[in-house]
Amino acid sequence: MHWGHFLLEMKKREPFVKRLTRKCLVCGNRIRVAVYPDGHYKGGHFFNRIKLPVKGTGKYKKTGTRRLFGKKVAIVKWTGKEKEIEYWECDTCYDEALHEDWLERTIEKLYGKRCPDYEKGCGCCDAWALYDTVIDANRGLL
């Protein structure tokens, strides 16, 4: 059997229930998803449903503070209406996040967890500063 005929036969054997069009929540690109009878899907990565605040229906109310990376940050709660959406990522954004996670775990394994306060000359702090530079450059922030 010719390779092209084989591929056509494979497409005939995998009927899908429906095609969905979703939006990547990271980059905003359109994702085409094929959902198959057994429930699996191809064409994106679904994480869960999340609730987002509806603008103009409330405000953020401060409920406390917490230290994050050596800085004090406010903990807030939305007081207004919320809209539930599906969290999807395209293959490109998902792969990029996997690479970032690998780099983060590798630096943590080699140099330790990120210090709460940056100290110049500290090997751990310098490694994490380099990580931040690489991530910012990759995201186009530099």
Backbone as JSON, one array per atom type, in Angstrom:
{
  "sequence": "MHWGHFLLEMKKREPFVKRLTRKCLVCGNRIRVAVYPDGHYKGGHFFNRIKLPVKGTGKYKKTGTRRLFGKKVAIVKWTGKEKEIEYWECDTCYDEALHEDWLERTIEKLYGKRCPDYEKGCGCCDAWALYDTVIDANRGLL",
  "N": [[0.84, -1.18, 0.0], [0.53, 2.2, -0.81], [2.05, 5.01, 0.81], [0.54, 7.43, 0.99], [-2.07, 6.45, 0.53], [-2.32, 4.85, 2.76], [-2.37, 6.79, 4.82], [-4.77, 8.09, 4.19], [-6.57, 6.0, 4.67], [-6.2, 5.72, 7.43], [-7.23, 8.13, 8.35], [-9.9, 7.74, 7.71], [-10.59, 5.75, 9.53], [-10.57, 6.95, 12.02], [-13.02, 8.42, 13.17], [-14.21, 11.58, 14.16], [-15.99, 13.07, 16.85], [-16.64, 15.77, 16.99], [-15.49, 19.01, 15.82], [-13.76, 21.53, 17.48], [-13.29, 25.0, 17.98], [-11.03, 26.88, 19.65], [-9.46, 29.35, 21.8], [-6.11, 30.16, 22.45], [-5.09, 30.82, 25.67], [-2.71, 31.99, 26.34], [-1.23, 33.09, 24.09], [-3.24, 33.91, 22.38], [-3.84, 32.87, 19.9], [-5.81, 31.01, 17.49], [-7.1, 27.77, 18.08], [-7.58, 24.64, 16.67], [-9.48, 21.91, 17.46], [-9.89, 18.43, 17.51], [-12.3, 16.22, 18.59], [-12.68, 12.95, 19.71], [-14.66, 9.86, 19.62], [-14.07, 8.31, 21.94], [-13.4, 10.19, 23.8], [-10.85, 11.33, 23.85], [-8.69, 13.93, 22.57], [-7.24, 15.98, 19.97], [-4.96, 18.57, 19.12], [-4.34, 20.75, 20.82], [-4.09, 21.85, 24.27], [-5.91, 21.18, 27.04], [-6.69, 22.48, 30.2], [-8.43, 23.19, 32.38], [-11.5, 24.57, 33.63], [-11.73, 28.01, 34.35], [-12.33, 30.83, 36.51], [-12.91, 34.17, 35.71], [-12.75, 37.65, 36.53], [-15.5, 39.87, 35.88], [-15.26, 42.82, 34.28], [-16.0, 45.96, 35.74], [-18.0, 45.14, 37.47], [-17.33, 44.91, 40.08], [-14.73, 45.11, 42.59], [-11.26, 44.73, 43.58], [-10.6, 43.46, 46.74], [-8.5, 43.89, 49.44], [-7.2, 41.25, 51.3], [-5.12, 40.41, 52.83], [-1.52, 39.97, 53.29], [1.52, 38.65, 51.82], [4.79, 37.18, 51.6], [6.73, 37.08, 48.7], [9.24, 35.92, 46.75], [10.99, 37.47, 48.27], [9.69, 39.88, 48.45], [6.99, 41.89, 49.67], [3.69, 41.16, 49.01], [0.3, 41.92, 48.13], [-2.61, 40.11, 49.04], [-5.55, 39.54, 47.35], [-9.15, 39.66, 46.81], [-11.74, 39.19, 44.48], [-14.7, 41.05, 44.29], [-16.89, 41.2, 42.64], [-18.94, 40.03, 39.83], [-18.2, 36.93, 38.16], [-16.84, 35.27, 35.28], [-16.94, 32.14, 33.76], [-14.5, 30.34, 32.02], [-12.92, 28.18, 29.55], [-9.66, 26.86, 29.93], [-7.29, 26.78, 27.58], [-4.31, 25.89, 25.81], [-2.17, 26.47, 23.03], [-0.13, 24.24, 21.01], [2.46, 25.35, 20.69], [2.78, 27.28, 22.78], [2.45, 25.57, 24.96], [4.63, 23.8, 24.67], [6.71, 25.64, 24.99], [6.34, 26.38, 27.66], [6.93, 23.93, 28.85], [9.68, 23.75, 28.33], [10.6, 25.97, 29.77], [9.91, 25.14, 32.34], [11.58, 22.89, 32.58], [14.1, 24.17, 32.53], [13.91, 25.73, 34.84], [13.65, 23.72, 36.86], [16.14, 22.47, 36.5], [18.0, 24.52, 37.18], [17.26, 24.87, 39.84], [17.95, 22.38, 40.85], [20.74, 22.38, 40.45], [21.66, 24.8, 41.68], [20.02, 25.41, 43.82], [17.01, 26.5, 45.59], [15.36, 29.59, 44.72], [16.66, 32.5, 46.18], [15.22, 34.44, 48.85], [15.85, 37.18, 48.89], [17.67, 39.12, 46.57], [21.14, 38.86, 46.21], [24.05, 40.28, 45.23], [26.72, 38.55, 43.71], [26.22, 36.14, 44.9], [26.09, 32.79, 44.04], [23.77, 31.3, 43.6], [21.8, 33.32, 43.4], [22.78, 34.7, 41.16], [22.52, 32.71, 39.2], [19.73, 32.46, 39.09], [19.09, 35.04, 38.28], [20.14, 35.01, 35.71], [18.46, 33.08, 34.61], [16.01, 34.52, 34.71], [16.64, 36.52, 32.84], [16.93, 35.0, 30.48], [14.33, 33.95, 30.2], [12.81, 36.33, 29.99], [13.9, 37.35, 27.61], [13.14, 35.35, 25.82], [10.4, 35.66, 25.87], [10.17, 38.04, 24.65], [10.45, 40.37, 26.1], [12.69, 41.82, 26.5]],
  "CA": [[0.0, 0.0, 0.0], [1.26, 3.46, -0.89], [1.99, 5.79, 2.06], [-0.6, 8.36, 0.91], [-3.3, 5.67, 0.7], [-2.34, 4.44, 4.16], [-2.81, 7.94, 5.62], [-6.2, 8.29, 3.94], [-7.29, 4.94, 5.38], [-6.14, 6.01, 8.86], [-8.18, 9.22, 8.61], [-11.24, 7.18, 7.64], [-10.81, 4.9, 10.69], [-10.67, 7.74, 13.24], [-14.05, 9.45, 13.06], [-14.26, 12.43, 15.34], [-17.33, 13.48, 17.23], [-16.82, 17.15, 16.53], [-14.33, 19.91, 15.81], [-13.94, 22.72, 18.29], [-12.34, 26.09, 17.8], [-10.8, 27.53, 20.93], [-8.44, 30.38, 21.78], [-5.02, 29.95, 23.4], [-5.14, 31.88, 26.68], [-1.39, 32.59, 26.47], [-0.87, 33.92, 22.93], [-4.44, 34.4, 21.71], [-4.05, 32.23, 18.6], [-6.92, 30.08, 17.37], [-6.74, 26.36, 18.16], [-8.6, 23.72, 16.13], [-9.43, 20.69, 18.26], [-10.74, 17.32, 17.07], [-12.7, 15.4, 19.73], [-13.0, 11.62, 19.22], [-15.73, 9.2, 20.38], [-13.65, 7.81, 23.25], [-13.15, 11.33, 24.7], [-9.55, 11.98, 23.68], [-8.71, 15.03, 21.6], [-5.97, 16.38, 19.38], [-4.94, 19.94, 18.64], [-4.28, 21.75, 21.88], [-3.95, 21.3, 25.62], [-6.96, 21.68, 27.92], [-6.31, 22.36, 31.59], [-9.6, 23.19, 33.24], [-12.3, 25.79, 33.55], [-11.3, 28.99, 35.36], [-13.23, 31.97, 36.66], [-12.28, 35.48, 35.53], [-13.64, 38.74, 36.94], [-16.18, 40.65, 34.85], [-14.89, 44.21, 34.5], [-17.07, 46.9, 36.04], [-19.01, 44.59, 38.36], [-16.82, 44.84, 41.44], [-13.36, 45.58, 42.77], [-10.4, 43.83, 44.35], [-10.55, 43.82, 48.15], [-7.3, 43.34, 50.06], [-7.52, 40.36, 52.42], [-3.91, 40.13, 53.6], [-0.25, 40.09, 52.57], [2.39, 37.48, 51.84], [6.1, 37.42, 51.01], [6.96, 36.32, 47.48], [10.57, 36.25, 46.23], [11.59, 38.5, 49.1], [8.91, 41.11, 48.43], [5.68, 41.8, 50.28], [2.64, 41.35, 48.01], [-1.05, 41.92, 48.67], [-3.55, 39.05, 48.68], [-6.81, 40.23, 47.07], [-10.31, 38.86, 46.42], [-12.66, 39.91, 43.6], [-16.01, 41.17, 44.93], [-17.96, 41.27, 41.64], [-19.33, 38.85, 39.07], [-17.13, 36.2, 37.49], [-17.21, 34.54, 34.07], [-16.19, 30.89, 33.68], [-14.0, 30.03, 30.68], [-12.04, 27.01, 29.45], [-8.24, 27.21, 29.78], [-6.63, 26.04, 26.51], [-3.04, 26.4, 25.29], [-1.75, 25.89, 21.76], [1.06, 23.39, 21.14], [3.66, 26.18, 20.8], [2.86, 27.82, 24.14], [2.6, 24.44, 25.88], [6.02, 23.35, 24.55], [7.56, 26.68, 25.58], [6.21, 26.25, 29.12], [7.67, 22.72, 29.26], [11.1, 24.09, 28.31], [10.84, 26.86, 30.91], [9.85, 24.32, 33.55], [12.8, 22.1, 32.63], [15.2, 25.05, 32.9], [13.71, 26.09, 36.25], [14.0, 22.56, 37.69], [17.58, 22.24, 36.4], [18.69, 25.53, 37.99], [16.98, 24.56, 41.24], [18.74, 21.18, 41.19], [22.17, 22.72, 40.47], [22.0, 25.95, 42.53], [19.11, 25.54, 44.95], [15.82, 27.34, 45.41], [15.58, 31.03, 44.59], [16.82, 33.2, 47.46], [14.15, 35.42, 49.05], [16.37, 38.5, 48.55], [18.81, 39.05, 45.65], [22.42, 39.31, 46.75], [25.06, 40.25, 44.16], [27.86, 37.69, 44.0], [25.72, 34.84, 45.34], [25.98, 31.91, 42.87], [22.36, 30.96, 43.43], [21.11, 34.53, 42.93], [23.25, 34.97, 39.8], [21.91, 31.71, 38.31], [18.32, 32.81, 38.92], [19.04, 36.27, 37.49], [20.34, 34.58, 34.33], [17.19, 32.43, 34.24], [15.05, 35.59, 34.44], [17.04, 37.17, 31.59], [16.62, 34.08, 29.38], [12.87, 33.88, 30.07], [12.34, 37.61, 29.47], [14.32, 37.44, 26.21], [12.32, 34.41, 25.08], [9.05, 36.21, 25.79], [10.23, 39.3, 23.94], [10.36, 41.48, 27.04], [13.96, 42.59, 26.5]],
  "C": [[0.88, 1.24, 0.0], [1.04, 4.27, 0.38], [0.79, 6.75, 2.08], [-1.94, 7.65, 1.11], [-3.44, 5.22, 2.15], [-2.86, 5.57, 5.05], [-4.3, 8.21, 5.43], [-7.04, 7.25, 4.66], [-7.31, 5.21, 6.89], [-7.13, 7.13, 9.21], [-9.61, 8.7, 8.59], [-11.57, 6.38, 8.9], [-11.0, 5.69, 11.98], [-11.74, 8.81, 13.1], [-14.06, 10.29, 14.33], [-15.7, 12.84, 15.59], [-17.58, 14.88, 16.7], [-15.49, 17.88, 16.51], [-14.7, 21.13, 16.63], [-12.92, 23.77, 17.87], [-12.24, 26.81, 19.13], [-9.69, 28.56, 20.77], [-7.39, 30.05, 22.83], [-5.03, 31.12, 24.39], [-3.8, 32.57, 26.87], [-1.12, 33.56, 25.33], [-2.06, 34.48, 22.17], [-4.71, 33.77, 20.35], [-5.21, 31.25, 18.64], [-6.4, 28.64, 17.39], [-7.9, 25.55, 17.59], [-8.43, 22.38, 16.82], [-10.38, 19.66, 17.66], [-11.01, 16.45, 18.29], [-13.22, 14.07, 19.2], [-14.02, 10.93, 20.13], [-15.32, 8.71, 21.78], [-13.27, 8.93, 24.22], [-11.8, 11.98, 24.53], [-9.65, 13.04, 22.59], [-7.31, 15.3, 21.1], [-6.08, 17.84, 18.97], [-4.95, 21.0, 19.71], [-4.15, 21.05, 23.22], [-4.97, 21.98, 26.53], [-6.54, 21.46, 29.37], [-7.5, 22.29, 32.53], [-10.44, 24.4, 32.91], [-11.82, 26.72, 34.66], [-12.31, 30.13, 35.39], [-12.42, 33.25, 36.55], [-13.25, 36.57, 35.94], [-14.25, 39.46, 35.73], [-15.94, 42.12, 35.19], [-16.12, 45.09, 34.75], [-18.13, 46.39, 36.99], [-18.55, 44.53, 39.81], [-15.43, 45.43, 41.52], [-12.58, 44.53, 43.55], [-10.32, 44.35, 45.78], [-9.34, 43.12, 48.77], [-7.69, 42.5, 51.28], [-6.31, 40.02, 53.28], [-2.67, 40.37, 52.75], [0.54, 38.81, 52.71], [3.72, 37.85, 51.22], [6.28, 36.49, 49.82], [8.27, 36.81, 46.87], [11.17, 37.43, 46.97], [10.84, 39.82, 49.12], [7.55, 40.85, 49.05], [4.63, 42.09, 49.21], [1.27, 41.23, 48.69], [-1.82, 40.69, 48.18], [-4.91, 39.74, 48.51], [-7.9, 39.23, 46.66], [-11.22, 39.73, 45.57], [-14.05, 39.9, 44.22], [-17.17, 41.13, 43.94], [-18.28, 39.95, 40.99], [-18.11, 38.23, 38.41], [-17.7, 35.44, 36.3], [-16.34, 33.29, 34.01], [-15.79, 30.63, 32.23], [-13.15, 28.76, 30.72], [-10.61, 27.49, 29.24], [-7.61, 26.25, 28.77], [-5.3, 26.7, 26.19], [-2.75, 25.71, 23.96], [-0.48, 25.06, 21.99], [2.33, 24.21, 21.37], [3.83, 26.71, 22.22], [3.09, 26.72, 25.18], [4.05, 23.95, 25.87], [6.98, 24.35, 25.18], [7.53, 26.6, 27.11], [6.95, 25.02, 29.63], [9.17, 23.01, 29.32], [11.46, 25.0, 29.49], [10.84, 26.08, 32.21], [11.1, 23.47, 33.7], [13.97, 22.95, 33.09], [15.11, 25.43, 34.38], [14.1, 24.94, 37.18], [15.5, 22.28, 37.67], [18.36, 23.24, 37.24], [18.47, 25.26, 39.47], [17.8, 23.37, 41.71], [20.23, 21.52, 41.34], [22.54, 23.78, 41.51], [21.12, 26.12, 43.76], [17.92, 26.42, 44.63], [16.2, 28.8, 45.36], [15.65, 31.67, 45.97], [15.69, 34.22, 47.63], [14.58, 36.85, 48.68], [17.59, 38.32, 47.65], [20.05, 39.61, 46.32], [23.48, 39.15, 45.67], [26.26, 39.39, 44.62], [27.46, 36.3, 44.49], [25.5, 33.98, 44.09], [24.53, 31.56, 42.56], [21.6, 32.15, 42.84], [21.5, 34.86, 41.48], [22.64, 33.99, 38.8], [20.45, 32.05, 38.04], [18.17, 34.11, 38.13], [19.24, 35.95, 36.01], [19.08, 33.9, 33.8], [16.15, 33.5, 33.87], [15.35, 36.29, 33.12], [16.67, 36.31, 30.38], [15.11, 34.05, 29.14], [12.32, 35.19, 29.49], [12.7, 37.79, 28.0], [13.44, 36.54, 25.33], [10.9, 34.94, 24.9], [9.01, 37.55, 25.08], [10.12, 40.51, 24.83], [11.62, 42.31, 27.1], [14.14, 43.3, 25.18]]
}
